């Protein structure tokens, strides 16, 4: 007996599963000690939410950007890039929705509801 084909509209998942989202730890950091950059201080990627947080060096308080709906491949590319700043400018900064914020935007240190994100914002 032949197995009938299922209607595509009944498919719960697309043809490509986001395996990074399903199998990785929810957050991964790229601390400043792992690379040299004149512009980028550090990075944090949330595999579950597909959010990228980047801390940029400034004369005053560091600038922190949050980028939405960034695929894990961009995070992997950033980690392996020779120049972090060049990679961000070429592949992320102008392609994804973002918000700029700093430590002053969160006067209550515990408002972020994530220990890893709180450390990223408060403890450079």
FIKOLZA-1660 file (N, C-alpha, C; in steps of 0.1 Angstrom, whole numbers, plus 5000, padded with zeros to 4 digits):
% residues 124
   i   px   py   pz ch aa at
   1 5008 4988 5000  A  X  N
   1 5000 5000 5000  A  X CA
   1 5009 5012 5000  A  X  C
   2 5006 5021 4991  A  X  N
   2 5014 5034 4990  A  X CA
   2 5010 5044 5000  A  X  C
   3 5020 5051 5005  A  X  N
   3 5017 5061 5015  A  X CA
   3 5014 5074 5008  A  X  C
   4 5002 5080 5011  A  X  N
   4 4998 5092 5004  A  X CA
   4 5007 5104 5008  A  X  C
   5 5008 5114 4999  A  X  N
   5 5015 5126 5002  A  X CA
   5 5006 5135 5011  A  X  C
   6 5012 5141 5020  A  X  N
   6 5005 5151 5029  A  X CA
   6 5004 5164 5022  A  X  C
   7 4993 5171 5025  A  X  N
   7 4992 5185 5019  A  X CA
   7 5002 5194 5026  A  X  C
   8 5009 5202 5017  A  X  N
   8 5019 5211 5022  A  X CA
   8 5014 5221 5033  A  X  C
   9 5001 5224 5032  A  X  N
   9 4995 5234 5042  A  X CA
   9 4994 5228 5056  A  X  C
  10 4995 5214 5057  A  X  N
  10 4995 5208 5070  A  X CA
  10 5008 5207 5076  A  X  C
  11 5018 5211 5069  A  X  N
  11 5032 5209 5075  A  X CA
  11 5034 5219 5086  A  X  C
  12 5038 5214 5097  A  X  N
  12 5040 5223 5109  A  X CA
  12 5053 5231 5108  A  X  C
  13 5064 5224 5104  A  X  N
  13 5077 5231 5102  A  X CA
  13 5080 5232 5088  A  X  C
  14 5088 5243 5085  A  X  N
  14 5092 5245 5071  A  X CA
  14 5102 5234 5067  A  X  C
  15 5107 5234 5055  A  X  N
  15 5116 5224 5051  A  X CA
  15 5129 5225 5057  A  X  C
  16 5133 5237 5062  A  X  N
  16 5146 5239 5069  A  X CA
  16 5144 5242 5083  A  X  C
  17 5148 5234 5092  A  X  N
  17 5147 5237 5107  A  X CA
  17 5159 5246 5111  A  X  C
  18 5157 5255 5120  A  X  N
  18 5167 5263 5125  A  X CA
  18 5174 5255 5136  A  X  C
  19 5184 5247 5133  A  X  N
  19 5190 5238 5142  A  X CA
  19 5197 5246 5153  A  X  C
  20 5203 5257 5150  A  X  N
  20 5209 5265 5161  A  X CA
  20 5199 5269 5171  A  X  C
  21 5188 5272 5168  A  X  N
  21 5177 5276 5177  A  X CA
  21 5173 5264 5186  A  X  C
  22 5173 5253 5180  A  X  N
  22 5168 5241 5187  A  X CA
  22 5179 5234 5196  A  X  C
  23 5192 5235 5192  A  X  N
  23 5202 5227 5199  A  X CA
  23 5212 5235 5207  A  X  C
  24 5214 5248 5205  A  X  N
  24 5224 5256 5212  A  X CA
  24 5219 5261 5225  A  X  C
  25 5229 5265 5233  A  X  N
  25 5226 5273 5245  A  X CA
  25 5219 5286 5241  A  X  C
  26 5210 5291 5249  A  X  N
  26 5203 5303 5245  A  X CA
  26 5211 5315 5242  A  X  C
  27 5222 5317 5250  A  X  N
  27 5230 5329 5248  A  X CA
  27 5245 5325 5247  A  X  C
  28 5252 5332 5238  A  X  N
  28 5266 5330 5236  A  X CA
  28 5273 5344 5236  A  X  C
  29 5284 5345 5243  A  X  N
  29 5291 5358 5243  A  X CA
  29 5304 5357 5235  A  X  C
  30 5309 5369 5231  A  X  N
  30 5322 5370 5225  A  X CA
  30 5329 5381 5233  A  X  C
  31 5336 5377 5244  A  X  N
  31 5342 5387 5252  A  X CA
  31 5353 5394 5245  A  X  C
  32 5356 5406 5250  A  X  N
  32 5366 5415 5243  A  X CA
  32 5380 5408 5243  A  X  C
  33 5383 5400 5253  A  X  N
  33 5396 5394 5254  A  X CA
  33 5399 5384 5243  A  X  C
  34 5388 5380 5235  A  X  N
  34 5390 5370 5225  A  X CA
  34 5394 5376 5211  A  X  C
  35 5395 5389 5210  A  X  N
  35 5399 5395 5197  A  X CA
  35 5404 5410 5200  A  X  C
  36 5410 5415 5190  A  X  N
  36 5415 5429 5190  A  X CA
  36 5406 5437 5180  A  X  C
  37 5401 5449 5185  A  X  N
  37 5393 5457 5177  A  X CA
  37 5394 5472 5182  A  X  C
  38 5395 5481 5173  A  X  N
  38 5395 5495 5176  A  X CA
  38 5381 5501 5178  A  X  C
  39 5371 5493 5174  A  X  N
  39 5357 5498 5174  A  X CA
  39 5347 5489 5182  A  X  C
  40 5349 5476 5181  A  X  N
  40 5340 5467 5188  A  X CA
  40 5346 5462 5201  A  X  C
  41 5338 5464 5212  A  X  N
  41 5342 5459 5225  A  X CA
  41 5339 5445 5227  A  X  C
  42 5326 5441 5225  A  X  N
  42 5322 5427 5228  A  X CA
  42 5308 5425 5221  A  X  C
  43 5304 5412 5221  A  X  N
  43 5291 5409 5215  A  X CA
  43 5284 5398 5223  A  X  C
  44 5271 5397 5221  A  X  N
  44 5263 5387 5228  A  X CA
  44 5252 5383 5217  A  X  C
  45 5250 5370 5216  A  X  N
  45 5240 5365 5207  A  X CA
  45 5230 5356 5214  A  X  C
  46 5217 5359 5212  A  X  N
  46 5206 5351 5217  A  X CA
  46 5201 5342 5206  A  X  C
  47 5204 5329 5207  A  X  N
  47 5200 5319 5196  A  X CA
  47 5185 5317 5196  A  X  C
  48 5178 5318 5208  A  X  N
  48 5164 5316 5208  A  X CA
  48 5156 5327 5202  A  X  C
  49 5160 5339 5205  A  X  N
  49 5153 5351 5200  A  X CA
  49 5159 5357 5187  A  X  C
  50 5171 5352 5183  A  X  N
  50 5178 5357 5172  A  X CA
  50 5181 5372 5173  A  X  C
  51 5186 5375 5185  A  X  N
  51 5190 5389 5187  A  X CA
  51 5205 5390 5189  A  X  C
  52 5211 5400 5184  A  X  N
  52 5225 5403 5185  A  X CA
  52 5227 5416 5193  A  X  C
  53 5235 5416 5203  A  X  N
  53 5238 5427 5211  A  X CA
  53 5253 5430 5208  A  X  C
  54 5257 5442 5205  A  X  N
  54 5270 5446 5203  A  X CA
  54 5274 5458 5211  A  X  C
  55 5285 5458 5218  A  X  N
  55 5290 5470 5225  A  X CA
  55 5302 5476 5217  A  X  C
  56 5300 5488 5214  A  X  N
  56 5310 5496 5206  A  X CA
  56 5318 5505 5215  A  X  C
  57 5330 5506 5213  A  X  N
  57 5339 5515 5221  A  X CA
  57 5336 5530 5217  A  X  C
  58 5335 5538 5227  A  X  N
  58 5333 5553 5225  A  X CA
  58 5341 5560 5235  A  X  C
  59 5343 5573 5233  A  X  N
  59 5351 5582 5242  A  X CA
  59 5344 5583 5255  A  X  C
  60 5331 5584 5255  A  X  N
  60 5323 5584 5267  A  X CA
  60 5318 5570 5270  A  X  C
  61 5305 5569 5275  A  X  N
  61 5300 5555 5277  A  X CA
  61 5299 5547 5264  A  X  C
  62 5302 5535 5265  A  X  N
  62 5301 5526 5254  A  X CA
  62 5287 5526 5248  A  X  C
  63 5285 5525 5235  A  X  N
  63 5272 5524 5229  A  X CA
  63 5269 5509 5227  A  X  C
  64 5257 5505 5230  A  X  N
  64 5252 5491 5229  A  X CA
  64 5241 5491 5219  A  X  C
  65 5242 5483 5209  A  X  N
  65 5232 5481 5198  A  X CA
  65 5226 5468 5200  A  X  C
  66 5213 5467 5198  A  X  N
  66 5205 5455 5198  A  X CA
  66 5199 5454 5184  A  X  C
  67 5203 5443 5177  A  X  N
  67 5198 5440 5164  A  X CA
  67 5188 5428 5165  A  X  C
  68 5177 5429 5157  A  X  N
  68 5166 5419 5158  A  X CA
  68 5167 5410 5145  A  X  C
  69 5162 5398 5147  A  X  N
  69 5160 5388 5137  A  X CA
  69 5173 5385 5129  A  X  C
  70 5184 5384 5136  A  X  N
  70 5197 5382 5130  A  X CA
  70 5200 5367 5130  A  X  C
  71 5202 5361 5118  A  X  N
  71 5204 5346 5117  A  X CA
  71 5217 5342 5124  A  X  C
  72 5218 5330 5129  A  X  N
  72 5230 5325 5136  A  X CA
  72 5242 5326 5127  A  X  C
  73 5240 5324 5114  A  X  N
  73 5252 5325 5105  A  X CA
  73 5259 5338 5106  A  X  C
  74 5252 5349 5108  A  X  N
  74 5259 5362 5110  A  X CA
  74 5267 5362 5122  A  X  C
  75 5262 5356 5133  A  X  N
  75 5270 5355 5146  A  X CA
  75 5283 5347 5143  A  X  C
  76 5281 5336 5136  A  X  N
  76 5293 5327 5133  A  X CA
  76 5303 5335 5125  A  X  C
  77 5298 5342 5115  A  X  N
  77 5306 5350 5106  A  X CA
  77 5314 5361 5114  A  X  C
  78 5307 5367 5123  A  X  N
  78 5313 5378 5131  A  X CA
  78 5324 5372 5140  A  X  C
  79 5321 5361 5146  A  X  N
  79 5331 5355 5155  A  X CA
  79 5344 5351 5147  A  X  C
  80 5343 5347 5135  A  X  N
  80 5355 5343 5127  A  X CA
  80 5361 5354 5118  A  X  C
  81 5354 5366 5118  A  X  N
  81 5359 5376 5109  A  X CA
  81 5372 5382 5115  A  X  C
  82 5381 5386 5105  A  X  N
  82 5394 5392 5109  A  X CA
  82 5391 5405 5115  A  X  C
  83 5382 5413 5109  A  X  N
  83 5379 5427 5115  A  X CA
  83 5364 5426 5119  A  X  C
  84 5362 5427 5132  A  X  N
  84 5348 5427 5137  A  X CA
  84 5340 5439 5132  A  X  C
  85 5346 5451 5133  A  X  N
  85 5339 5463 5129  A  X CA
  85 5336 5463 5114  A  X  C
  86 5345 5458 5105  A  X  N
  86 5342 5457 5091  A  X CA
  86 5331 5448 5088  A  X  C
  87 5331 5436 5095  A  X  N
  87 5320 5426 5093  A  X CA
  87 5307 5432 5097  A  X  C
  88 5306 5438 5109  A  X  N
  88 5293 5444 5113  A  X CA
  88 5288 5454 5103  A  X  C
  89 5297 5463 5098  A  X  N
  89 5293 5473 5089  A  X CA
  89 5288 5467 5075  A  X  C
  90 5295 5457 5071  A  X  N
  90 5291 5451 5058  A  X CA
  90 5279 5441 5059  A  X  C
  91 5277 5435 5070  A  X  N
  91 5267 5424 5071  A  X CA
  91 5256 5426 5080  A  X  C
  92 5257 5435 5090  A  X  N
  92 5247 5436 5100  A  X CA
  92 5241 5450 5102  A  X  C
  93 5249 5460 5103  A  X  N
  93 5245 5474 5107  A  X CA
  93 5234 5480 5099  A  X  C
  94 5234 5477 5086  A  X  N
  94 5225 5484 5077  A  X CA
  94 5214 5474 5072  A  X  C
  95 5214 5462 5077  A  X  N
  95 5205 5451 5072  A  X CA
  95 5195 5447 5082  A  X  C
  96 5196 5450 5094  A  X  N
  96 5187 5446 5105  A  X CA
  96 5182 5457 5113  A  X  C
  97 5170 5456 5118  A  X  N
  97 5164 5466 5127  A  X CA
  97 5172 5466 5140  A  X  C
  98 5173 5478 5145  A  X  N
  98 5182 5480 5157  A  X CA
  98 5177 5490 5167  A  X  C
  99 5182 5490 5179  A  X  N
  99 5180 5500 5189  A  X CA
  99 5193 5503 5195  A  X  C
 100 5195 5516 5198  A  X  N
 100 5208 5520 5205  A  X CA
 100 5204 5523 5220  A  X  C
 101 5212 5517 5229  A  X  N
 101 5209 5520 5243  A  X CA
 101 5223 5519 5251  A  X  C
 102 5222 5523 5263  A  X  N
 102 5234 5523 5272  A  X CA
 102 5230 5519 5286  A  X  C
 103 5239 5518 5294  A  X  N
 103 5237 5515 5308  A  X CA
 103 5227 5524 5315  A  X  C
 104 5227 5537 5311  A  X  N
 104 5218 5546 5317  A  X CA
 104 5203 5544 5314  A  X  C
 105 5200 5536 5304  A  X  N
 105 5187 5533 5300  A  X CA
 105 5180 5522 5309  A  X  C
 106 5189 5516 5318  A  X  N
 106 5184 5506 5327  A  X CA
 106 5188 5510 5341  A  X  C
 107 5182 5520 5347  A  X  N
 107 5186 5524 5361  A  X CA
 107 5185 5513 5371  A  X  C
 108 5175 5504 5369  A  X  N
 108 5174 5492 5378  A  X CA
 108 5182 5481 5371  A  X  C
 109 5193 5478 5377  A  X  N
 109 5202 5467 5372  A  X CA
 109 5195 5454 5369  A  X  C
 110 5185 5451 5376  A  X  N
 110 5178 5438 5374  A  X CA
 110 5166 5439 5365  A  X  C
 111 5164 5450 5358  A  X  N
 111 5152 5451 5349  A  X CA
 111 5154 5443 5337  A  X  C
 112 5165 5438 5333  A  X  N
 112 5168 5431 5321  A  X CA
 112 5163 5417 5321  A  X  C
 113 5161 5411 5333  A  X  N
 113 5156 5397 5334  A  X CA
 113 5165 5386 5328  A  X  C
 114 5177 5389 5327  A  X  N
 114 5187 5379 5322  A  X CA
 114 5200 5383 5328  A  X  C
 115 5206 5373 5336  A  X  N
 115 5219 5376 5342  A  X CA
 115 5230 5378 5332  A  X  C
 116 5230 5371 5321  A  X  N
 116 5240 5372 5311  A  X CA
 116 5239 5386 5304  A  X  C
 117 5227 5390 5301  A  X  N
 117 5225 5403 5294  A  X CA
 117 5228 5415 5304  A  X  C
 118 5224 5413 5317  A  X  N
 118 5227 5423 5327  A  X CA
 118 5243 5425 5328  A  X  C
 119 5250 5414 5329  A  X  N
 119 5265 5415 5329  A  X CA
 119 5270 5421 5317  A  X  C
 120 5264 5418 5305  A  X  N
 120 5269 5424 5293  A  X CA
 120 5267 5439 5293  A  X  C
 121 5256 5444 5298  A  X  N
 121 5253 5459 5298  A  X CA
 121 5261 5466 5309  A  X  C
 122 5262 5460 5321  A  X  N
 122 5268 5467 5333  A  X CA
 122 5282 5464 5335  A  X  C
 123 5288 5453 5331  A  X  N
 123 5301 5449 5335  A  X CA
 123 5310 5448 5322  A  X  C
 124 5314 5458 5316  A  X  N
 124 5322 5457 5304  A  X CA
 124 5336 5451 5306  A  X  C
% end
